[in-house]
Amino acid sequence: SQPGVDLILPDFSYIADRIDDVEALVLTHAHEDHIGAVPYLLRHRSDIPLIGSRLTLALMEAKLREFRMKPVTLQVKEGQIERFGPFECEFVAVNHSIPDALAVAIKTSAGVVVHTGDFKMDQLPLDGRITDLNAFARLGDAGVDLLMVDSTNAEVPGFVSSERDIEPVIDAVIARAQGRVIVACFASHIHRVQQLIDSSVEHGRKVAFVGRSMLRNMGVARELGYLHVPADSLISSDEIQNLPDDLVVLICTGSQGEPMAVLSRIANRNHAIEVGHGDTVVLASSLIPGNETSVNHVINGLTKWGATVVHKGNALVHVSGHAAAGELTYLHNIIKPRNVMPVHGEWRHLRAQAAIALKTGVPEEGIVLAGDGVVVDLFEGRARIVGAVPCGYVYVDGSSVGELTDSDLKDRRILGDEGFISAVVVVDLDAGKVVGGPEVHARGSAEGDHRFDEVIPQIRDAVEAAMQRGVTDRFELSQVVRRTIGGWAGKTLRRKPMILPLVIEV
């Protein structure tokens, strides 16, 4: 739906107008949807302090190096309290699908706001770092005026499974595979990668990371001690061909069908690595809504070449990193917030979170359902919507940032869906006659140019009739051409192509 767009960013224009008022940017964790736009924000002001845990900042700094940026940072950890201008922030450990995630309690003159960040309550996490429920309970006992809580899985009943639950499945896939095993997952899912490495080593396979972001993130994780790989078990992608297929595991990006990611390129035979009979491909992630077509295209491509594809639909190869309704209910009960603002979800998720808040005793007037750009005021213990600020999206198209508009995208979609018609008409305004053309050509159309022969007399008649009425402005005459072709194409071709008319005066 955004043809030619490389990235979609939040519109920073409102913040840019107040950029000097920004005290700090708190990064709860290092997933791409949370840190990906930071380089573009820092273009407005490069010295905004970035606050985060050790791993979060390391991954953020590695990303910023690709933009040739050196940020101002402050490393924090759970239990630490820091002041930024009028805000006192206390950081709380939470468990998520990336190590070192944090929630933050912000003490202000208007009250205490707790933002959970992305979290779940895995009681047997791979790194032993559980969500600090004692800290949340202590904050609740002291009084929380507004809870902003992750709503991604608010519709899902019960509790999310532990990351450890998928270990036997991954182990069985690698043990049974006769050829190479290629696993696609998020480049930041260090826990999942550790599981894959452990199983690969157990079955005598070498591991290769493939893909720029995967190599970058796993390099950082190894350097900091968050990822443990025996030195003799790691190989480069260039060494893959030197080993038998049944001794290799490749870990790459592309689990969401991203067109330029490694797995998509492999599926399209546009990569040095080729899959075939005997190879097993694992998509070790959940399917993000909206990516269904892309992912199915990748699965079909891999299957076409003979690979066996394992995914969440046919095996337990992924568990969510977001708390389900049972966990959320528990959190509401121990924090006992006066007001709740569901965040991080679509409207159905936000409403499901609101329903949980109601059940746990938050009054209806204390629940704030707000979309992007909505201004929420916390005053005298009550949170309420008081207005909205401009917000939206900015598109990155090649080296262009923010210059591509929704109107441009609409034009691109029309070109792709309906095709393009150009028409050139040469007129003698003094005589009121068409003296050249009309010449009509089409692109992206099933019909040949001869199909447009029947509209040429209509264009000539319409233009000459307009000139006889006294129309002499070339723009107005070009609109006559546009309307004539548009009406004909709608009736005859049942299409609404983009039309580019050109009127030349002699």
C-alpha positions as CSV (number, residue, x, y, z in Angstrom):
1,S,0.0,0.0,0.0
2,Q,3.1,2.3,0.1
3,P,4.8,1.5,-3.3
4,G,8.5,2.5,-3.3
5,V,8.6,3.4,0.3
6,D,11.7,2.2,2.2
7,L,10.7,3.2,5.7
8,I,7.7,4.7,7.5
9,L,8.6,7.1,10.4
10,P,6.5,9.0,12.9
11,D,6.0,12.7,12.0
12,F,8.3,14.6,14.4
13,S,7.1,18.1,13.4
14,Y,5.3,18.7,16.7
15,I,8.4,17.7,18.7
16,A,10.7,19.5,16.3
17,D,9.0,22.8,17.2
18,R,9.7,22.1,20.9
19,I,12.9,20.2,20.6
20,D,14.7,22.3,23.2
21,D,12.1,21.3,25.8
22,V,13.0,17.5,25.5
23,E,14.9,16.5,28.6
24,A,15.7,12.9,27.6
25,L,14.5,10.0,25.4
26,V,13.9,6.8,27.5
27,L,14.3,3.6,25.6
28,T,12.6,0.7,27.3
29,H,14.2,-1.9,25.1
30,A,16.0,-2.3,21.7
31,H,13.3,-3.7,19.4
32,E,13.3,-2.0,16.0
33,D,9.8,-0.6,16.4
34,H,11.0,1.2,19.5
35,I,14.4,2.5,18.4
36,G,14.3,2.5,14.6
37,A,13.3,6.1,14.2
38,V,15.7,7.5,16.8
39,P,18.4,8.4,14.2
40,Y,15.8,10.6,12.4
41,L,14.8,12.3,15.6
42,L,18.4,13.1,16.5
43,R,18.7,14.9,13.2
44,H,16.5,17.6,14.8
45,R,18.8,17.7,17.8
46,S,21.8,15.5,18.2
47,D,22.4,16.0,22.0
48,I,19.1,14.6,23.3
49,P,20.2,12.2,26.1
50,L,19.3,8.6,25.3
51,I,18.5,6.6,28.5
52,G,18.5,2.8,28.5
53,S,19.9,-0.4,29.8
54,R,23.3,-1.7,28.8
55,L,22.2,-3.9,26.0
56,T,19.6,-1.4,24.7
57,L,22.1,1.4,24.5
58,A,24.8,-0.9,22.9
59,L,22.3,-1.9,20.1
60,M,21.2,1.7,19.7
61,E,24.8,3.0,19.4
62,A,25.6,0.2,16.9
63,K,22.6,1.4,14.8
64,L,23.6,5.0,15.1
65,R,27.1,4.3,13.9
66,E,25.6,3.4,10.5
67,F,24.2,6.9,10.5
68,R,27.6,8.3,11.6
69,M,26.1,9.6,14.8
70,K,27.6,9.5,18.3
71,P,24.8,10.0,20.8
72,V,24.8,11.3,24.4
73,T,23.8,8.3,26.5
74,L,23.1,7.4,30.1
75,Q,23.1,3.7,31.1
76,V,20.6,2.7,33.7
77,K,19.5,-0.5,35.3
78,E,16.6,-1.8,37.4
79,G,16.2,-0.1,40.7
80,Q,18.1,3.0,39.6
81,I,16.6,6.4,40.0
82,E,17.6,9.4,37.9
83,R,16.3,12.9,37.5
84,F,15.8,14.6,34.1
85,G,14.6,18.1,34.5
86,P,11.4,18.0,36.6
87,F,11.0,14.3,36.1
88,E,12.3,11.6,38.5
89,C,12.5,8.2,36.8
90,E,12.7,4.9,38.5
91,F,13.5,1.9,36.4
92,V,12.0,-1.6,36.8
93,A,13.1,-4.9,35.4
94,V,10.6,-6.5,33.0
95,N,10.9,-9.7,31.0
96,H,10.4,-9.5,27.2
97,S,11.6,-11.2,24.1
98,I,14.9,-9.3,24.3
99,P,17.2,-9.1,27.3
100,D,17.5,-6.0,29.5
101,A,14.0,-4.6,29.0
102,L,12.8,-2.0,31.5
103,A,9.6,-0.3,32.7
104,V,9.8,3.2,34.0
105,A,8.0,5.0,36.9
106,I,8.0,8.7,36.3
107,K,7.4,11.0,39.3
108,T,6.1,14.4,38.4
109,S,4.5,17.3,40.1
110,A,1.1,16.1,38.7
111,G,1.5,12.5,40.0
112,V,3.2,9.2,39.3
113,V,3.0,7.6,35.9
114,V,4.1,4.0,35.3
115,H,4.9,2.9,31.7
116,T,5.4,-0.8,31.5
117,G,7.1,-0.8,28.1
118,D,6.8,-4.2,26.4
119,F,6.7,-7.0,28.9
120,K,5.4,-10.4,29.9
121,M,5.7,-12.5,33.1
122,D,7.7,-15.5,32.0
123,Q,8.6,-17.3,35.3
124,L,11.3,-19.4,33.7
125,P,13.1,-16.9,31.4
126,L,16.3,-18.1,29.7
127,D,18.4,-15.4,31.4
128,G,16.7,-15.8,34.8
129,R,15.6,-12.1,34.8
130,I,11.9,-12.0,35.7
131,T,9.5,-9.1,35.7
132,D,10.0,-7.4,39.1
133,L,6.5,-7.7,40.5
134,N,7.7,-6.6,44.0
135,A,8.8,-3.3,42.5
136,F,5.4,-2.8,40.8
137,A,3.6,-3.7,44.1
138,R,5.8,-1.2,46.0
139,L,5.0,1.5,43.5
140,G,1.3,0.6,43.7
141,D,1.3,0.8,47.5
142,A,2.9,4.3,47.3
143,G,0.2,5.3,44.7
144,V,0.2,5.3,40.9
145,D,-1.9,8.0,39.3
146,L,-1.6,6.7,35.7
147,L,-0.7,3.3,34.4
148,M,0.3,3.1,30.7
149,V,0.3,-0.6,29.9
150,D,1.3,-2.9,27.0
151,S,-2.0,-4.0,25.4
152,T,-0.7,-6.2,22.5
153,N,-2.1,-9.5,24.0
154,A,-5.0,-8.0,26.0
155,E,-7.4,-10.1,24.0
156,V,-5.5,-13.4,24.7
157,P,-6.8,-15.3,27.7
158,G,-4.5,-16.8,30.4
159,F,-0.8,-16.5,30.5
160,V,1.8,-16.5,27.7
161,S,3.9,-19.6,27.5
162,S,7.5,-19.6,28.6
163,E,10.4,-19.3,26.1
164,R,11.6,-22.6,27.4
165,D,8.5,-24.3,26.0
166,I,9.8,-24.1,22.5
167,E,13.2,-25.7,23.2
168,P,12.1,-29.3,22.6
169,V,10.5,-28.3,19.3
170,I,13.5,-26.5,18.1
171,D,15.7,-29.4,19.2
172,A,13.6,-31.9,17.4
173,V,13.6,-29.9,14.2
174,I,17.4,-29.7,14.2
175,A,17.8,-33.3,15.2
176,R,15.6,-34.6,12.4
177,A,16.8,-32.3,9.6
178,Q,18.7,-34.2,6.9
179,G,20.1,-31.1,5.2
180,R,20.8,-27.5,6.2
181,V,18.5,-25.8,8.8
182,I,17.8,-22.1,8.0
183,V,16.0,-20.2,10.8
184,A,14.6,-16.8,10.3
185,C,13.8,-14.7,13.3
186,F,14.0,-11.1,14.5
187,A,17.6,-9.8,14.6
188,S,17.1,-8.7,18.1
189,H,15.7,-11.9,19.5
190,I,18.8,-12.9,21.4
191,H,17.1,-15.5,23.6
192,R,15.8,-17.3,20.5
193,V,19.2,-17.3,18.9
194,Q,20.7,-18.7,22.1
195,Q,18.3,-21.6,22.0
196,L,19.2,-22.2,18.4
197,I,22.9,-22.1,19.1
198,D,22.6,-24.5,22.1
199,S,20.7,-27.0,20.1
200,S,23.0,-26.7,17.1
201,V,26.1,-27.3,19.2
202,E,24.4,-30.3,20.9
203,H,23.8,-31.9,17.5
204,G,27.3,-31.1,16.1
205,R,26.3,-28.4,13.7
206,K,28.1,-25.2,13.0
207,V,26.2,-21.9,13.1
208,A,26.4,-18.9,10.7
209,F,24.7,-15.6,11.0
210,V,23.4,-14.1,7.7
211,G,22.1,-10.6,7.2
212,R,23.6,-7.2,8.2
213,S,21.3,-6.5,11.2
214,M,21.7,-10.1,12.5
215,L,25.5,-9.9,12.3
216,R,25.5,-6.5,14.0
217,N,23.2,-7.4,16.8
218,M,24.6,-10.8,17.6
219,G,28.1,-9.3,17.5
220,V,27.1,-6.7,20.1
221,A,25.3,-9.4,22.2
222,R,28.4,-11.7,22.2
223,E,30.7,-8.8,23.1
224,L,28.6,-7.9,26.1
225,G,28.1,-11.5,27.3
226,Y,24.4,-11.7,26.5
227,L,25.0,-14.4,23.8
228,H,27.2,-17.4,24.3
229,V,28.7,-19.2,21.3
230,P,31.6,-21.6,21.4
231,A,34.3,-20.2,19.3
232,D,34.7,-23.3,17.2
233,S,30.9,-23.5,16.5
234,L,30.6,-20.1,14.7
235,I,31.4,-19.9,11.0
236,S,31.0,-17.1,8.4
237,S,28.5,-17.3,5.5
238,D,31.4,-17.8,3.1
239,E,32.4,-21.1,4.9
240,I,29.0,-22.7,4.5
241,Q,29.8,-24.3,1.2
242,N,32.8,-26.0,2.7
243,L,30.7,-28.1,5.1
244,P,28.2,-30.9,4.6
245,D,24.6,-29.7,4.6
246,D,23.8,-31.7,7.7
247,L,26.4,-29.9,9.7
248,V,25.1,-26.3,9.2
249,V,22.5,-24.1,10.8
250,L,22.0,-20.6,9.3
251,I,20.3,-17.9,11.4
252,C,19.0,-15.0,9.3
253,T,16.5,-12.2,9.0
254,G,13.2,-12.2,7.0
255,S,10.6,-13.9,9.2
256,Q,8.0,-11.2,8.2
257,G,8.6,-11.6,4.4
258,E,10.5,-8.3,4.1
259,P,11.4,-8.1,0.4
260,M,15.1,-7.2,1.0
261,A,15.7,-9.5,3.9
262,V,17.8,-12.6,3.5
263,L,15.0,-15.2,3.6
264,S,12.9,-13.4,0.9
265,R,16.0,-13.2,-1.3
266,I,16.7,-16.9,-0.8
267,A,13.1,-17.7,-1.7
268,N,13.3,-15.6,-4.8
269,R,16.7,-17.2,-5.9
270,N,18.3,-13.8,-5.4
271,H,20.9,-14.8,-2.9
272,A,24.2,-16.7,-2.9
273,I,22.5,-19.3,-0.5
274,E,20.1,-21.6,-2.3
275,V,17.7,-24.0,-0.7
276,G,16.7,-27.4,-2.1
277,H,15.4,-30.8,-1.2
278,G,16.4,-31.9,2.3
279,D,16.7,-28.4,3.6
280,T,14.5,-27.2,6.5
281,V,13.5,-23.6,7.0
282,V,12.0,-22.4,10.3
283,L,10.1,-19.1,10.7
284,A,10.6,-18.6,14.4
285,S,8.3,-15.7,15.0
286,S,4.7,-14.7,15.0
287,L,3.0,-13.2,11.9
288,I,2.6,-9.5,12.3
289,P,-0.8,-8.5,10.9
290,G,-0.5,-7.0,7.4
291,N,2.4,-9.2,6.4
292,E,0.4,-12.3,5.5
293,T,0.8,-12.0,1.8
294,S,4.5,-11.4,1.9
295,V,5.1,-14.3,4.3
296,N,3.0,-16.7,2.3
297,H,4.9,-15.7,-0.8
298,V,8.2,-16.6,0.9
299,I,6.8,-19.9,2.2
300,N,5.6,-20.8,-1.3
301,G,8.9,-19.9,-2.8
302,L,10.9,-22.0,-0.4
303,T,8.5,-24.9,-0.8
304,K,8.8,-24.6,-4.6
305,W,12.5,-25.3,-4.4
306,G,12.0,-28.4,-2.2
307,A,12.5,-27.1,1.3
308,T,10.4,-28.1,4.3
309,V,9.0,-25.0,6.0
310,V,8.2,-25.0,9.7
311,H,6.3,-22.1,11.1
312,K,4.0,-21.2,14.0
313,G,1.0,-22.6,12.1
314,N,2.4,-26.2,12.2
315,A,4.8,-26.2,15.2
316,L,5.4,-24.4,18.5
317,V,8.4,-22.4,17.2
318,H,7.5,-19.1,18.7
319,V,5.9,-17.7,21.9
320,S,4.8,-14.1,22.4
321,G,6.8,-11.5,24.2
322,H,3.7,-9.7,25.4
323,A,1.6,-10.3,28.5
324,A,-1.7,-12.0,28.0
325,A,-5.0,-11.1,29.9
326,G,-4.2,-13.2,33.0
327,E,-0.8,-11.4,33.5
328,L,-2.3,-8.0,32.8
329,T,-5.1,-8.7,35.3
330,Y,-2.4,-9.6,37.9
331,L,-0.5,-6.4,37.1
332,H,-3.5,-4.2,37.5
333,N,-4.3,-5.7,40.9
334,I,-0.9,-5.2,42.4
335,I,-0.4,-1.7,41.0
336,K,-4.0,-0.5,41.7
337,P,-3.7,2.6,39.5
338,R,-6.2,5.5,39.8
339,N,-6.2,5.9,36.0
340,V,-5.3,3.6,33.1
341,M,-4.2,4.4,29.6
342,P,-3.9,1.3,27.4
343,V,-0.9,1.7,25.0
344,H,0.9,-0.4,22.4
345,G,-1.9,-2.0,20.5
346,E,-4.6,-1.5,17.9
347,W,-8.0,-0.2,19.0
348,R,-9.4,-3.7,19.8
349,H,-6.4,-4.4,22.0
350,L,-6.8,-1.0,23.8
351,R,-10.5,-1.7,24.5
352,A,-9.6,-5.2,25.8
353,Q,-7.1,-3.6,28.2
354,A,-9.8,-1.1,29.2
355,A,-12.1,-4.0,30.0
356,I,-9.4,-5.6,32.3
357,A,-9.0,-2.3,34.1
358,L,-12.7,-2.0,34.7
359,K,-12.8,-5.6,36.1
360,T,-10.0,-4.8,38.5
361,G,-11.7,-1.7,40.0
362,V,-10.6,1.2,37.9
363,P,-13.7,3.5,37.4
364,E,-14.8,4.1,33.9
365,E,-14.0,7.8,34.1
366,G,-10.4,6.8,35.0
367,I,-9.8,4.9,31.7
368,V,-8.3,6.9,28.9
369,L,-8.6,5.5,25.4
370,A,-6.4,7.6,23.2
371,G,-5.0,7.4,19.7
372,D,-1.8,8.8,18.3
373,G,-1.5,12.6,18.8
374,V,-4.1,12.8,21.6
375,V,-3.1,15.0,24.5
376,V,-3.8,13.5,27.9
377,D,-3.7,15.8,31.0
378,L,-3.1,14.4,34.5
379,F,-4.5,16.9,37.0
380,E,-5.6,16.5,40.6
381,G,-5.6,12.7,40.3
382,R,-7.6,12.4,37.1
383,A,-6.4,11.7,33.6
384,R,-8.5,13.2,30.8
385,I,-8.2,14.0,27.1
386,V,-7.8,17.7,26.5
387,G,-6.9,18.0,22.9
388,A,-4.7,16.7,20.0
389,V,-1.6,17.7,18.2
390,P,-0.6,17.0,14.6
391,C,0.8,13.6,14.0
392,G,1.0,11.1,11.3
393,Y,3.7,9.4,9.2
394,V,6.7,10.5,7.2
395,Y,7.9,8.3,4.3
396,V,11.5,7.5,3.5
397,D,12.0,7.0,-0.2
398,G,15.7,6.5,-1.1
399,S,17.5,9.6,0.2
400,S,14.3,11.6,0.5
401,V,12.9,11.9,4.0
402,G,9.5,13.5,4.4
403,E,9.2,14.8,0.9
404,L,6.9,12.0,-0.3
405,T,3.3,12.8,0.4
406,D,0.1,10.7,0.7
407,S,-0.9,12.3,-2.6
408,D,2.3,11.0,-4.2
409,L,1.5,7.5,-2.9
410,K,-2.0,7.7,-4.2
411,D,-0.6,8.5,-7.6
412,R,1.8,5.5,-7.4
413,R,-1.1,3.2,-6.5
414,I,-3.2,4.5,-9.4
415,L,-0.2,3.9,-11.8
416,G,0.1,0.4,-10.5
417,D,-3.5,-0.5,-10.4
418,E,-5.0,1.5,-13.3
419,G,-2.2,2.4,-15.7
420,F,-1.2,5.6,-17.4
421,I,-2.5,7.5,-20.4
422,S,-0.8,10.4,-22.0
423,A,-2.4,12.7,-24.6
424,V,-0.8,15.4,-26.7
425,V,-2.9,18.0,-28.6
426,V,-1.6,20.8,-30.7
427,V,-4.0,23.8,-31.1
428,D,-4.2,27.0,-33.1
429,L,-6.0,29.3,-30.6
430,D,-6.6,32.0,-33.2
431,A,-8.4,29.6,-35.6
432,G,-10.0,27.6,-32.7
433,K,-8.7,24.4,-34.3
434,V,-6.8,21.3,-33.4
435,V,-3.9,21.2,-35.8
436,G,-1.9,18.3,-34.5
437,G,-2.9,15.1,-32.8
438,P,-4.4,14.2,-30.6
439,E,-1.8,11.5,-29.9
440,V,-2.8,9.1,-27.2
441,H,-0.5,6.5,-25.6
442,A,-1.0,4.1,-22.7
443,R,1.4,2.3,-20.3
444,G,0.4,-0.4,-17.9
445,S,-2.6,-1.2,-20.0
446,A,-3.8,-4.5,-21.5
447,E,-5.1,-2.5,-24.5
448,G,-2.8,-1.5,-27.3
449,D,-2.6,2.1,-28.5
450,H,-5.1,1.3,-31.3
451,R,-7.7,0.8,-28.7
452,F,-7.7,4.5,-28.1
453,D,-8.5,5.4,-31.7
454,E,-12.2,5.9,-30.8
455,V,-11.5,8.5,-28.2
456,I,-9.3,10.7,-30.5
457,P,-12.2,12.3,-32.3
458,Q,-14.0,12.9,-29.0
459,I,-10.9,14.8,-27.7
460,R,-10.6,16.8,-30.9
461,D,-14.3,17.8,-30.8
462,A,-14.3,18.6,-27.1
463,V,-11.2,20.8,-27.4
464,E,-12.5,22.7,-30.4
465,A,-15.9,23.2,-28.8
466,A,-14.1,24.7,-25.7
467,M,-12.1,27.1,-27.9
468,Q,-15.2,28.2,-29.7
469,R,-16.7,29.0,-26.3
470,G,-13.8,31.3,-25.7
471,V,-11.5,29.1,-23.7
472,T,-7.9,30.0,-24.5
473,D,-6.0,29.0,-21.4
474,R,-3.9,25.9,-22.1
475,F,-4.4,24.5,-18.6
476,E,-8.2,24.7,-18.9
477,L,-7.9,23.0,-22.3
478,S,-5.8,20.3,-20.8
479,Q,-8.5,19.7,-18.2
480,V,-11.0,19.3,-21.1
481,V,-8.7,16.6,-22.5
482,R,-8.4,14.9,-19.1
483,R,-12.2,14.8,-18.5
484,T,-12.8,13.5,-22.0
485,I,-10.4,10.6,-21.7
486,G,-11.4,9.9,-18.1
487,G,-15.1,9.7,-19.0
488,W,-14.3,7.4,-22.0
489,A,-12.0,5.2,-20.0
490,G,-14.5,4.8,-17.2
491,K,-17.3,3.7,-19.5
492,T,-15.3,1.7,-22.0
493,L,-12.4,0.2,-20.0
494,R,-14.0,0.3,-16.6
495,R,-10.8,1.8,-15.2
496,K,-9.6,5.1,-13.8
497,P,-6.1,5.5,-15.1
498,M,-3.7,8.4,-14.4
499,I,-4.1,10.9,-17.3
500,L,-1.4,13.3,-18.3
501,P,-2.7,15.8,-21.0
502,L,-0.4,18.2,-22.8
503,V,-1.8,21.0,-24.9
504,I,0.7,22.8,-27.2
505,E,-0.1,26.2,-28.8
506,V,1.2,27.1,-32.3
